């Protein structure tokens, strides 16, 4: 009989309770999958008296994180504390103590990935993080292993279930953003302070992790362009429906063609951004509803693939955490970690550049004065930037628009993002435009 694997759990909130439930209640099944017993030996929490969704034996509970990390019977430390400051310290301490680490902390990896992974390599230990992106969807393993024969050329992903739930409620139920957010909070899909979810920060953290695996680029969250859903108006939801689209908050990575192919190390640019995007209703990503996540990966060999499932929650995320524990027990994770060299100085020929050069179609909604010549003025500005128009919709005045103005909706043909933004800035200065323009990229 192989020696059991001792596990210390740091944090026993929603996800930690799910991990404890699996380790305590399904030990036989996990032993069959890993060939070794996974034994929960320490659980460190902030408050011993706090109610939990799992009955943890009192002898395992403690508020002493250091004791849990340095226990010689512990081989793997599972970090589920959240945040970055304390999490960074305990992960570095665990690696220095000779423990492997499993984490679900995308913010930690996005902010401190190079430091954490260098410490792991120096300690000859492994960091696993399947649960850090998309909860129960095994996208980290898919990118790092199943798609290893490919060079990824594009990523489009719904990575925040809270935002997706709100947008679904707005599109299907006609709710305002405020009402949809309140419903999400009531059902437990959104936190009391939902800022990181609705402003795109959470998705940007996850995109930074995916970009490291797919392209070897290290992008800090503040370096990723992001626009959240907190300013989406139900008017745009309605126009999107009329045009055959739905709006989704997408985390995207686009690879430009190789530049200077004759150089010793040809380089390609990767544009990373998070923004609401109008997606055709027939597209697979448009069908992802509620609090689910989905990641569409395009590889140069396999083509287009889609991974979908619950992106958060106790048991889906716990499923990914325990899968990492099994991989460590078997020994697979250690080999993959050593070969991947994530967050290292290895140059894979990609650089992160702003998205101004990304070509897209665009949706543009204006509140314009109801007078002759307005459309000609707008078309002239677009033409000056080399942007052609695909279609125009002009209805009578609708509720919510400034007085004596009407909504004018324009769908463009493909144009460079930078030139479109320049056109919008000019359009906003036209005397016939009554309010700042609203625009979204259009995915076709």
C-alpha positions as CSV (number, residue, x, y, z in Angstrom):
1,X,0.0,0.0,0.0
2,X,1.4,3.4,-1.1
3,X,1.9,6.0,1.6
4,X,-1.2,8.3,2.0
5,X,-0.9,11.9,0.7
6,X,-1.5,14.5,3.5
7,X,-3.5,17.6,2.6
8,X,-3.7,20.9,4.4
9,X,-6.7,23.1,3.5
10,X,-6.2,26.8,4.0
11,X,-9.6,28.4,4.0
12,X,-12.9,26.5,4.4
13,X,-15.4,28.8,2.8
14,X,-17.7,27.9,-0.1
15,X,-15.0,26.1,-2.2
16,X,-13.0,24.8,0.8
17,X,-16.1,23.2,2.2
18,X,-16.6,21.4,-1.1
19,X,-13.0,20.2,-1.1
20,X,-13.3,18.9,2.5
21,X,-16.6,17.2,1.6
22,X,-14.9,15.3,-1.2
23,X,-11.8,14.3,0.8
24,X,-13.8,13.3,3.8
25,X,-16.7,11.6,2.1
26,X,-15.3,10.0,-1.1
27,X,-11.9,8.8,0.0
28,X,-12.3,5.3,-1.5
29,X,-13.2,6.7,-5.0
30,X,-10.3,9.2,-4.9
31,X,-7.9,6.5,-3.8
32,X,-8.9,4.4,-6.8
33,X,-8.2,7.3,-9.1
34,X,-4.9,8.3,-7.7
35,X,-3.5,5.0,-6.3
36,X,-2.9,6.7,-2.9
37,X,-5.1,7.8,-0.1
38,X,-5.8,11.6,0.0
39,X,-6.1,12.4,3.7
40,X,-7.2,15.8,5.0
41,X,-4.9,16.4,7.9
42,X,-5.2,20.2,8.6
43,X,-7.8,22.8,8.0
44,X,-6.8,26.4,8.8
45,X,-9.6,29.0,9.1
46,X,-10.0,32.5,10.4
47,X,-13.0,31.8,12.7
48,X,-13.4,28.4,14.4
49,X,-17.0,29.2,15.3
50,X,-18.2,30.1,11.8
51,X,-20.9,27.7,10.5
52,X,-19.7,25.6,7.6
53,X,-21.3,23.6,4.9
54,X,-19.4,20.5,5.9
55,X,-18.8,18.7,9.2
56,X,-15.0,19.0,9.6
57,X,-13.6,17.0,12.6
58,X,-12.8,19.5,15.3
59,X,-9.3,18.0,15.7
60,X,-8.4,19.1,12.2
61,X,-9.5,22.7,12.6
62,X,-7.1,25.5,13.7
63,X,-6.5,29.2,13.1
64,X,-2.7,28.5,12.8
65,X,-1.8,28.7,9.2
66,X,1.9,28.2,9.9
67,X,1.3,25.0,11.8
68,X,-0.7,23.6,8.9
69,X,2.0,24.5,6.4
70,X,4.9,23.1,8.5
71,X,3.2,19.9,9.6
72,X,5.5,17.1,8.4
73,X,2.5,14.9,7.7
74,X,1.3,17.4,5.1
75,X,2.5,17.0,1.5
76,X,0.1,19.4,-0.4
77,X,-1.2,22.7,0.7
78,X,-4.5,23.9,-0.8
79,X,-4.8,27.7,-0.8
80,X,-8.4,28.9,-0.9
81,X,-8.0,32.1,1.1
82,X,-8.5,34.5,-1.8
83,X,-7.0,37.9,-2.2
84,X,-3.4,38.4,-3.0
85,X,-1.4,39.7,0.0
86,X,-1.9,36.9,2.5
87,X,-2.3,34.3,-0.2
88,X,1.1,35.2,-1.7
89,X,2.8,34.9,1.7
90,X,1.3,31.5,2.5
91,X,1.9,30.1,-0.9
92,X,5.6,31.2,-0.8
93,X,5.9,29.8,2.8
94,X,4.4,26.5,1.7
95,X,6.8,26.1,-1.2
96,X,9.7,27.0,1.1
97,X,8.5,24.3,3.4
98,X,8.7,21.7,0.6
99,X,5.0,21.4,-0.1
100,X,3.3,21.2,-3.4
101,X,0.5,23.9,-3.8
102,X,-2.9,23.8,-5.3
103,X,-4.7,27.1,-5.6
104,X,-7.9,28.5,-7.1
105,X,-6.6,32.1,-6.8
106,X,-6.6,33.7,-10.3
107,X,-5.8,37.1,-8.8
108,X,-2.7,35.7,-7.1
109,X,-1.4,34.2,-10.4
110,X,-2.2,37.2,-12.5
111,X,-0.5,39.6,-10.0
112,X,2.4,37.4,-8.8
113,X,2.7,34.5,-11.2
114,X,6.5,35.0,-12.0
115,X,7.4,35.2,-8.3
116,X,5.3,32.2,-7.3
117,X,6.4,29.9,-10.1
118,X,10.1,30.8,-9.7
119,X,9.8,29.9,-6.0
120,X,8.2,26.6,-6.9
121,X,11.0,25.8,-9.4
122,X,13.7,26.7,-6.9
123,X,12.0,24.5,-4.3
124,X,11.5,21.7,-6.9
125,X,7.8,21.7,-6.1
126,X,4.7,22.1,-8.2
127,X,1.9,24.7,-8.3
128,X,-1.5,23.5,-9.7
129,X,-4.3,25.8,-10.5
130,X,-7.0,24.2,-12.6
131,X,-9.8,25.8,-10.5
132,X,-8.4,29.3,-11.0
133,X,-10.2,29.7,-14.4
134,X,-13.8,28.7,-15.2
135,X,-14.4,26.7,-12.0
136,X,-15.4,23.2,-13.0
137,X,-14.4,23.6,-16.7
138,X,-11.0,21.8,-17.2
139,X,-9.6,24.5,-19.5
140,X,-6.1,24.7,-17.9
141,X,-5.5,21.1,-18.6
142,X,-7.0,21.3,-22.1
143,X,-4.7,24.2,-23.0
144,X,-1.6,22.8,-21.4
145,X,-2.0,19.1,-22.4
146,X,-4.8,18.2,-24.8
147,X,-4.1,21.1,-27.2
148,X,-0.3,20.9,-26.8
149,X,0.2,20.1,-30.5
150,X,-1.5,23.4,-31.4
151,X,-0.5,27.0,-31.4
152,X,-3.5,28.9,-30.1
153,X,-4.5,31.7,-32.5
154,X,-7.6,33.1,-30.7
155,X,-9.5,32.9,-27.4
156,X,-13.0,34.1,-26.9
157,X,-14.4,33.3,-23.4
158,X,-17.2,34.0,-21.1
159,X,-15.3,33.8,-17.8
160,X,-17.6,35.5,-15.3
161,X,-20.8,33.8,-14.4
162,X,-22.2,36.8,-12.5
163,X,-22.0,39.0,-15.6
164,X,-23.4,36.3,-17.8
165,X,-26.3,35.8,-15.5
166,X,-27.1,39.5,-15.5
167,X,-26.9,39.8,-19.3
168,X,-29.1,36.8,-19.7
169,X,-31.7,38.3,-17.3
170,X,-31.6,41.5,-19.3
171,X,-31.9,39.8,-22.7
172,X,-34.5,37.2,-21.7
173,X,-36.5,39.0,-19.1
174,X,-36.2,42.6,-20.3
175,X,-34.8,43.6,-16.8
176,X,-32.8,46.7,-16.3
177,X,-29.2,46.3,-15.2
178,X,-30.0,47.3,-11.7
179,X,-32.9,44.8,-11.4
180,X,-30.9,42.0,-12.9
181,X,-28.0,42.7,-10.5
182,X,-30.3,42.7,-7.5
183,X,-31.7,39.3,-8.7
184,X,-28.2,37.9,-9.1
185,X,-27.4,39.0,-5.5
186,X,-30.6,37.5,-4.1
187,X,-29.8,34.1,-5.7
188,X,-26.2,34.2,-4.5
189,X,-24.6,34.6,-8.0
190,X,-23.3,38.1,-7.1
191,X,-21.5,39.4,-4.1
192,X,-22.8,42.3,-2.0
193,X,-20.0,44.3,-3.7
194,X,-20.1,43.0,-7.3
195,X,-17.4,45.4,-8.6
196,X,-14.8,42.9,-9.6
197,X,-17.3,40.8,-11.5
198,X,-19.2,43.6,-13.3
199,X,-16.3,45.9,-14.2
200,X,-14.4,43.1,-16.0
201,X,-11.6,42.7,-13.4
202,X,-12.3,39.1,-12.6
203,X,-12.4,38.1,-16.3
204,X,-9.1,40.1,-16.9
205,X,-7.4,38.1,-14.1
206,X,-8.5,34.8,-15.8
207,X,-7.5,36.0,-19.2
208,X,-4.0,36.8,-17.9
209,X,-3.7,33.2,-16.8
210,X,-4.9,31.8,-20.1
211,X,-2.6,34.1,-22.0
212,X,0.4,32.8,-20.1
213,X,-0.5,29.2,-20.9
214,X,-1.4,29.8,-24.6
215,X,1.3,32.3,-25.5
216,X,3.8,32.5,-22.8
217,X,3.1,36.2,-22.2
218,X,3.0,37.8,-18.8
219,X,0.3,40.5,-18.7
220,X,-0.6,42.2,-15.5
221,X,-4.4,42.7,-15.0
222,X,-4.0,46.5,-15.3
223,X,-2.3,46.0,-18.7
224,X,-5.4,44.3,-20.1
225,X,-8.0,46.6,-21.7
226,X,-11.3,46.1,-20.0
227,X,-14.8,47.4,-20.1
228,X,-17.5,46.0,-17.8
229,X,-21.3,45.5,-18.1
230,X,-22.2,48.1,-15.4
231,X,-23.1,50.7,-18.0
232,X,-25.1,48.5,-20.4
233,X,-28.5,50.0,-21.2
234,X,-31.5,47.9,-21.9
235,X,-31.9,50.0,-25.1
236,X,-28.8,48.3,-26.5
237,X,-30.1,44.9,-25.5
238,X,-33.2,45.6,-27.5
239,X,-31.4,46.8,-30.5
240,X,-29.0,43.8,-30.4
241,X,-32.1,41.5,-30.4
242,X,-33.6,43.4,-33.3
243,X,-30.3,42.9,-35.3
244,X,-30.1,39.2,-34.4
245,X,-27.4,39.5,-31.8
246,X,-27.0,39.2,-28.0
247,X,-24.5,40.9,-25.8
248,X,-21.9,38.9,-23.9
249,X,-19.0,40.0,-21.7
250,X,-16.0,38.3,-23.5
251,X,-12.4,37.9,-22.6
252,X,-10.5,37.8,-25.9
253,X,-7.0,37.2,-27.2
254,X,-6.2,37.8,-30.8
255,X,-3.0,36.9,-32.5
256,X,-1.7,39.1,-35.4
257,X,0.3,37.6,-38.3
258,X,4.0,36.9,-37.7
259,X,6.1,40.0,-38.2
260,X,9.7,40.0,-39.5
261,X,9.5,36.3,-40.3
262,X,13.2,36.3,-41.4
263,X,14.4,37.3,-37.9
264,X,16.0,34.7,-35.6
265,X,12.9,34.9,-33.4
266,X,9.9,35.9,-35.4
267,X,7.4,37.8,-33.3
268,X,3.6,37.9,-33.2
269,X,1.5,40.4,-31.3
270,X,-1.3,39.3,-28.9
271,X,-4.1,41.7,-28.2
272,X,-5.9,41.1,-24.9
273,X,-9.1,42.7,-23.8
274,X,-12.3,42.2,-21.9
275,X,-15.5,43.9,-23.2
276,X,-19.2,43.5,-23.9
277,X,-19.4,42.1,-27.5
278,X,-22.4,41.7,-29.7
279,X,-22.5,38.0,-30.7
280,X,-24.8,36.5,-33.3
281,X,-27.6,34.5,-31.7
282,X,-26.7,31.5,-33.7
283,X,-23.1,31.4,-32.3
284,X,-22.3,28.8,-29.7
285,X,-21.2,31.5,-27.2
286,X,-24.5,33.2,-27.5
287,X,-26.2,30.0,-26.3
288,X,-24.3,30.1,-23.0
289,X,-26.9,31.3,-20.5
290,X,-27.2,32.0,-16.8
291,X,-24.1,31.7,-14.6
292,X,-22.3,29.3,-16.9
293,X,-18.8,29.8,-18.4
294,X,-17.5,28.9,-21.8
295,X,-14.2,29.1,-23.5
296,X,-13.8,29.0,-27.3
297,X,-10.2,28.1,-28.4
298,X,-8.9,28.2,-32.0
299,X,-5.8,26.2,-32.6
300,X,-3.8,26.1,-35.8
301,X,-4.1,22.3,-36.0
302,X,-7.5,21.3,-34.4
303,X,-9.4,24.4,-35.4
304,X,-12.3,25.7,-33.2
305,X,-13.1,24.0,-29.9
306,X,-15.5,25.0,-27.1
307,X,-15.4,24.1,-23.4
308,X,-18.5,24.9,-21.4
309,X,-19.7,24.3,-17.8
310,X,-20.4,25.8,-14.4
311,X,-17.8,28.5,-13.8
312,X,-18.1,28.8,-10.0
313,X,-19.9,27.3,-7.0
314,X,-18.9,24.9,-4.3
315,X,-18.8,21.5,-6.0
316,X,-17.8,22.5,-9.6
317,X,-14.7,24.4,-8.3
318,X,-14.0,21.7,-5.7
319,X,-14.0,19.2,-8.5
320,X,-11.1,21.0,-10.2
321,X,-9.2,21.4,-6.9
322,X,-9.4,17.7,-6.1
323,X,-8.5,16.8,-9.7
324,X,-5.2,18.7,-9.1
325,X,-4.7,16.7,-5.9
326,X,-5.1,13.5,-7.8
327,X,-2.7,14.6,-10.5
328,X,-0.1,15.4,-7.8
329,X,-0.7,12.0,-6.1
330,X,-0.2,10.2,-9.4
331,X,2.8,12.3,-10.4
332,X,1.4,13.7,-13.6
333,X,1.3,17.3,-12.4
334,X,5.0,17.4,-11.5
335,X,6.1,16.3,-15.0
336,X,3.7,18.8,-16.7
337,X,4.8,21.6,-14.5
338,X,8.5,21.0,-15.2
339,X,8.0,20.9,-18.9
340,X,5.6,23.9,-19.2
341,X,8.0,26.5,-17.6
342,X,5.1,28.8,-17.0
343,X,5.8,32.4,-15.9
344,X,9.5,32.0,-16.8
345,X,11.8,33.9,-19.0
346,X,11.3,31.5,-21.9
347,X,10.5,33.4,-25.1
348,X,7.8,31.9,-27.2
349,X,7.8,34.7,-29.8
350,X,4.7,36.7,-28.6
351,X,4.4,40.2,-27.3
352,X,1.4,41.9,-25.8
353,X,0.3,45.0,-27.7
354,X,-2.8,47.2,-27.5
355,X,-5.9,46.2,-29.5
356,X,-6.0,49.3,-31.8
357,X,-4.9,47.2,-34.7
358,X,-7.5,44.5,-34.1
359,X,-10.1,44.5,-36.9
360,X,-13.8,44.2,-36.0
361,X,-17.2,45.2,-37.0
362,X,-18.8,47.7,-34.6
363,X,-22.3,48.6,-33.3
364,X,-22.6,52.4,-32.8
365,X,-25.7,54.0,-31.1
366,X,-26.1,57.8,-31.2
367,X,-28.6,60.1,-29.7
368,X,-28.9,62.7,-32.5
369,X,-30.9,65.9,-33.1
370,X,-34.0,65.2,-35.2
371,X,-33.0,67.5,-38.1
372,X,-31.7,67.2,-41.7
373,X,-28.1,66.4,-42.5
374,X,-27.3,64.5,-39.3
375,X,-26.7,61.1,-40.9
376,X,-24.5,62.8,-43.6
377,X,-22.4,64.4,-40.9
378,X,-21.8,61.1,-39.1
379,X,-21.1,59.2,-42.3
380,X,-18.6,61.8,-43.3
381,X,-16.6,61.3,-40.1
382,X,-16.7,57.5,-40.5
383,X,-15.6,57.8,-44.1
384,X,-12.6,60.0,-43.1
385,X,-11.4,57.1,-41.0
386,X,-11.9,54.6,-43.8
387,X,-14.9,53.0,-42.1
388,X,-17.8,51.9,-44.3
389,X,-21.4,51.3,-43.1
390,X,-23.2,48.0,-43.2
391,X,-26.6,49.1,-42.1
392,X,-28.5,51.9,-40.4
393,X,-31.5,51.9,-38.1
394,X,-33.4,55.1,-37.1
395,X,-36.5,54.8,-34.9
396,X,-38.6,57.5,-33.4
397,X,-37.6,58.9,-30.0
398,X,-37.5,56.3,-27.3
399,X,-37.7,56.5,-23.5
400,X,-34.4,57.4,-22.0
401,X,-33.0,59.5,-24.8
402,X,-32.3,63.2,-24.4
403,X,-35.0,65.6,-25.3
404,X,-35.6,66.3,-29.0
405,X,-33.3,63.5,-30.1
406,X,-33.7,60.2,-31.7
407,X,-31.6,57.0,-31.6
408,X,-29.5,56.3,-34.6
409,X,-27.9,52.8,-34.8
410,X,-25.1,52.1,-37.3
411,X,-23.5,48.7,-38.0
412,X,-20.1,49.1,-39.6
413,X,-18.1,46.8,-41.9
414,X,-14.7,45.6,-40.6
415,X,-12.4,48.4,-39.4
416,X,-9.3,48.8,-37.2
417,X,-10.3,49.4,-33.6
418,X,-8.1,52.5,-33.3
419,X,-9.6,54.2,-36.3
420,X,-13.1,53.4,-35.1
421,X,-12.4,54.9,-31.7
422,X,-10.9,58.0,-33.3
423,X,-14.1,58.4,-35.4
424,X,-16.3,58.1,-32.2
425,X,-14.3,60.8,-30.5
426,X,-14.9,63.1,-33.4
427,X,-18.6,62.2,-33.7
428,X,-19.1,63.0,-30.0
429,X,-18.0,66.6,-30.8
430,X,-20.6,67.1,-33.5
431,X,-23.2,69.7,-32.6
432,X,-25.9,67.4,-33.9
433,X,-25.1,64.6,-31.4
434,X,-26.9,65.1,-28.1
435,X,-25.1,62.5,-25.9
436,X,-21.9,60.4,-25.8
437,X,-21.9,57.6,-28.3
438,X,-22.4,54.0,-27.2
439,X,-20.5,51.3,-29.1
440,X,-19.6,47.6,-28.9
441,X,-17.5,45.3,-31.1
442,X,-19.5,42.9,-33.2
443,X,-18.4,39.3,-33.5
444,X,-19.3,37.6,-36.8
